[in-house]
Amino acid sequence: MNEKKQFAPVLEESSGLHWARRKVRDHAPVGSASTTPRHIATSDGRLLCDGGPSVKRGIAEPVLASEVHATCLHVYRRDHTK
């Protein structure tokens, strides 16, 4: 299915996962639209895609799968869906 039309996963609080961005200043300037995809991180603050550090503050839940970092989405689907 086309990720531009597919919904992003809903991260259940009990899963220990949350929406995040990469810690190394990958966010857009204040007031502009974010061009960086959202990542999925563990409760330890490590990104699913590469285990790097993440930032959790102010991350809006994505609506479409295309808004999520492709590798994070792949790892999530592989390890957390039935």
Sequence and secondary structure as in RCSB ss.txt:
>XXXX:A:sequence
MNEKKQFAPVLEESSGLHWARRKVRDHAPVGSASTTPRHIATSDGRLLCDGGPSVKRGIAEPVLASEVHATCLHV
YRRDHTK
>XXXX:A:secstr
  TTTSB     GGGT EEEEETTT S  TTS   S BEEE TTSBBTTT  BEE TT    SBGGGB HHHHHH
HHHHH  
